[in-house]
Amino acid sequence: MAAVTPTTTPSTWSDEELAEVRGRLQEEIDALEADIHRHETEIASGDVTQGAGDDQADAGAKTYEREREIALTLNARDLVAQNERAIARIDAGTYGVCESCHKPIGKERLQAFPRATLCVACKQKEERR
């Protein structure tokens, strides 16, 4: 009798594929943390007394730049959290399962957006709200 080998469906992830996704997510975390450090350094280096004597346009430009650095830092922190959450799902064996309907998330969606937590149908429902 011949041995039966399991077939792989397009939505199934091999250990090698999961390791690759995990590696990409970790690389992105490392790059984002470097960006966060750089932005925080730039924010911290903005001396409060540095703008003394600036006209309104200069003061406004400095304020805009500072707020931009803060926004970039917050966005990077959010992406780090999403990536860490995706890695935790890989480690727990729940990667690729929709958190809303518990059905598989399409492999193509996860290849394009590896942090996805919802299938396309649930994401569309969420966006309509």
Backbone hydrogen bonds in HBPLUS format (Angstrom, degrees):
<---DONOR---> <-ACCEPTOR-->    atom                        ^
c    i                          cat <-CA-CA->   ^        H-A-AA   ^      H-
h    n   atom  resd res      DA  || num        DHA   H-A  angle D-A-AA Bond
n    s   type  num  typ     dist DA aas  dist angle  dist       angle   num
A0012-THR N   A0009-THR O   2.98 MM   3  5.37 162.7  2.01 118.2 123.9     1
A0018-LEU N   A0014-SER O   2.96 MM   4  6.27 163.6  1.99 155.9 160.1     2
A0019-ALA N   A0015-ASP O   2.92 MM   4  6.09 153.1  1.99 143.4 151.1     3
A0020-GLU N   A0016-GLU O   2.94 MM   4  6.19 149.3  2.04 143.0 151.4     4
A0021-VAL N   A0017-GLU O   2.92 MM   4  6.22 161.6  1.95 152.6 157.1     5
A0022-ARG N   A0018-LEU O   2.83 MM   4  5.98 164.5  1.85 150.2 155.1     6
A0023-GLY N   A0019-ALA O   2.90 MM   4  6.05 154.1  1.96 142.3 149.4     7
A0024-ARG N   A0020-GLU O   2.92 MM   4  6.22 157.8  1.97 150.1 155.8     8
A0025-LEU N   A0021-VAL O   2.89 MM   4  6.15 161.5  1.93 154.8 159.9     9
A0026-GLN N   A0022-ARG O   2.92 MM   4  6.13 157.5  1.97 148.2 154.5    10
A0027-GLU N   A0023-GLY O   2.89 MM   4  6.09 156.6  1.94 148.4 154.9    11
A0028-GLU N   A0024-ARG O   2.99 MM   4  6.20 155.3  2.05 145.9 152.5    12
A0029-ILE N   A0025-LEU O   2.92 MM   4  6.21 151.0  2.00 144.7 153.1    13
A0030-ASP N   A0026-GLN O   2.94 MM   4  6.22 162.4  1.97 152.3 156.0    14
A0031-ALA N   A0027-GLU O   3.00 MM   4  6.28 159.9  2.04 148.4 153.6    15
A0032-LEU N   A0028-GLU O   2.84 MM   4  6.01 160.5  1.88 151.2 157.1    16
A0033-GLU N   A0029-ILE O   2.83 MM   4  6.03 159.2  1.87 154.6 160.3    17
A0034-ALA N   A0030-ASP O   3.09 MM   4  6.32 146.8  2.21 140.9 149.5    18
A0035-ASP N   A0031-ALA O   2.99 MM   4  6.32 152.7  2.07 144.4 152.1    19
A0036-ILE N   A0032-LEU O   2.78 MM   4  6.09 157.9  1.83 152.9 159.3    20
A0037-HIS N   A0033-GLU O   2.99 MM   4  6.15 162.5  2.02 143.4 147.7    21
A0038-ARG N   A0034-ALA O   2.97 MM   4  6.23 158.5  2.02 146.4 152.4    22
A0039-HIS N   A0035-ASP O   2.82 MM   4  6.08 166.5  1.84 158.3 161.6    23
A0040-GLU N   A0036-ILE O   2.82 MM   4  5.99 165.6  1.84 155.9 160.3    24
A0041-THR N   A0037-HIS O   2.93 MM   4  6.09 150.8  2.01 144.3 152.4    25
A0042-GLU N   A0038-ARG O   2.98 MM   4  6.26 156.2  2.03 148.1 154.5    26
A0043-ILE N   A0039-HIS O   2.84 MM   4  6.10 156.0  1.89 151.7 158.7    27
A0044-ALA N   A0040-GLU O   2.85 MM   4  5.99 164.6  1.88 147.0 151.5    28
A0045-SER N   A0041-THR O   2.91 MM   4  6.01 142.0  2.05 142.2 152.4    29
A0046-GLY N   A0043-ILE O   3.21 MM   3  5.51 153.6  2.28 105.5 113.3    30
A0047-ASP N   A0045-SER O   2.92 MM   2  5.80 106.4  2.48 117.7 101.3    31
A0050-GLN N   A0047-ASP O   3.14 MM   3  5.11 150.1  2.23 100.3 109.5    32
A0052-ALA N   A0049-THR O   3.14 MM   3  5.50 168.2  2.16 116.9 119.1    33
A0054-ASP N   A0051-GLY O   2.97 MM   3  5.38 163.9  1.99 136.7 137.1    34
A0059-ALA N   A0055-ASP O   2.99 MM   4  6.24 166.7  2.01 159.0 163.2    35
A0060-GLY N   A0056-GLN O   2.82 MM   4  5.93 155.5  1.88 146.6 153.7    36
A0061-ALA N   A0057-ALA O   2.92 MM   4  6.11 155.0  1.98 146.5 153.1    37
A0062-LYS N   A0058-ASP O   2.98 MM   4  6.22 157.3  2.03 149.7 155.5    38
A0063-THR N   A0059-ALA O   2.96 MM   4  6.16 155.3  2.02 144.9 152.0    39
A0064-TYR N   A0060-GLY O   2.88 MM   4  6.07 158.1  1.93 147.4 153.6    40
A0065-GLU N   A0061-ALA O   2.97 MM   4  6.19 162.7  2.00 147.6 151.8    41
A0066-ARG N   A0062-LYS O   2.97 MM   4  6.16 158.3  2.02 146.7 152.6    42
A0067-GLU N   A0063-THR O   2.94 MM   4  6.15 164.9  1.96 152.8 156.7    43
A0068-ARG N   A0064-TYR O   2.87 MM   4  6.05 150.4  1.96 148.6 157.6    44
A0069-GLU N   A0065-GLU O   2.95 MM   4  6.21 157.1  2.01 148.2 153.4    45
A0070-ILE N   A0066-ARG O   2.99 MM   4  6.29 156.5  2.05 148.8 155.4    46
A0071-ALA N   A0067-GLU O   2.92 MM   4  6.14 158.8  1.96 146.3 151.9    47
A0072-LEU N   A0068-ARG O   2.92 MM   4  6.15 160.3  1.96 152.4 157.6    48
A0073-THR N   A0069-GLU O   2.97 MM   4  6.13 153.1  2.04 143.9 151.4    49
A0074-LEU N   A0070-ILE O   2.94 MM   4  6.22 160.8  1.98 152.3 157.1    50
A0075-ASN N   A0071-ALA O   2.95 MM   4  6.14 159.5  1.99 149.4 155.1    51
A0076-ALA N   A0072-LEU O   2.94 MM   4  6.11 160.6  1.98 146.1 151.5    52
A0077-ARG N   A0073-THR O   2.94 MM   4  6.17 157.3  1.99 149.6 155.9    53
A0078-ASP N   A0074-LEU O   3.03 MM   4  6.27 151.9  2.11 144.4 151.7    54
A0079-LEU N   A0075-ASN O   3.01 MM   4  6.34 157.0  2.06 151.3 157.1    55
A0080-VAL N   A0076-ALA O   2.93 MM   4  6.20 154.5  2.00 149.8 156.8    56
A0081-ALA N   A0077-ARG O   3.02 MM   4  6.28 159.6  2.07 146.4 151.5    57
A0082-GLN N   A0078-ASP O   2.96 MM   4  6.27 155.7  2.02 148.7 155.5    58
A0083-ASN N   A0079-LEU O   2.90 MM   4  6.11 160.9  1.93 150.4 155.4    59
A0084-GLU N   A0080-VAL O   2.85 MM   4  6.07 161.3  1.89 153.7 159.1    60
A0085-ARG N   A0081-ALA O   2.93 MM   4  6.08 149.9  2.03 143.2 151.6    61
A0086-ALA N   A0082-GLN O   2.95 MM   4  6.25 149.7  2.05 144.7 152.9    62
A0087-ILE N   A0083-ASN O   2.93 MM   4  6.24 158.0  1.98 151.7 157.4    63
A0088-ALA N   A0084-GLU O   2.92 MM   4  6.15 152.7  2.00 142.8 150.6    64
A0089-ARG N   A0085-ARG O   2.96 MM   4  6.27 146.2  2.08 142.3 151.3    65
A0090-ILE N   A0086-ALA O   2.94 MM   4  6.30 150.4  2.03 146.3 154.6    66
A0091-ASP N   A0087-ILE O   2.90 MM   4  6.20 165.5  1.92 154.1 157.3    67
A0092-ALA N   A0088-ALA O   2.90 MM   4  6.06 142.6  2.04 140.3 150.8    68
A0093-GLY N   A0089-ARG O   2.98 MM   4  5.98 115.6  2.40 136.0 150.2    69
A0094-THR N   A0089-ARG O   2.88 MM   5  4.97 141.0  2.03 149.9 151.8    70
A0093-GLY N   A0090-ILE O   3.13 MM   3  5.16 149.5  2.23 100.4 109.8    71
A0097-VAL N   A0094-THR O   3.26 MM   3  5.75 141.9  2.41 141.2 136.9    72
A0105-ILE N   A0096-GLY O   2.69 MM   9  5.03 164.3  1.71 138.4 140.7    73
A0098-CYS N   A0103-LYS O   2.81 MM   5  5.45 175.3  1.81 162.0 161.3    74
A0102-HIS N   A0098-CYS O   2.98 MM   4  4.63 131.9  2.22 118.8 129.5    75
A0099-GLU N   A0117-THR O   2.88 MM  18  5.88 163.4  1.91 169.3 174.2    76
A0109-ARG N   A0106-GLY O   3.07 MM   3  5.26 119.8  2.44  99.7 114.1    77
A0110-LEU N   A0106-GLY O   3.13 MM   4  6.53 158.9  2.17 153.0 158.5    78
A0111-GLN N   A0107-LYS O   2.85 MM   4  6.10 144.7  1.98 147.7 158.2    79
A0112-ALA N   A0108-GLU O   3.04 MM   4  6.25 148.8  2.14 143.1 150.6    80
A0113-PHE N   A0109-ARG O   2.71 MM   4  5.84 152.2  1.79 148.7 158.1    81
A0116-ALA N   A0113-PHE O   3.03 MM   3  5.75 165.5  2.06 130.4 131.8    82
A0123-LYS N   A0119-CYS O   2.93 MM   4  6.10 158.3  1.98 156.7 163.6    83
A0124-GLN N   A0120-VAL O   2.91 MM   4  6.10 157.2  1.96 152.2 158.0    84
A0125-LYS N   A0121-ALA O   3.07 MM   4  6.34 154.6  2.14 144.1 150.8    85
A0126-GLU N   A0122-CYS O   2.92 MM   4  6.15 156.4  1.98 145.9 152.4    86
A0127-GLU N   A0123-LYS O   2.96 MM   4  6.20 154.3  2.02 148.7 155.1    87
A0128-ARG N   A0124-GLN O   3.15 MM   4  6.33 136.4  2.35 141.3 151.8    88
A0128-ARG N   A0125-LYS O   3.27 MM   3  5.27 133.0  2.50  95.2 107.3    89
A0129-ARG N   A0126-GLU O   3.27 MM   3  5.52 147.1  2.38 102.5 111.4    90
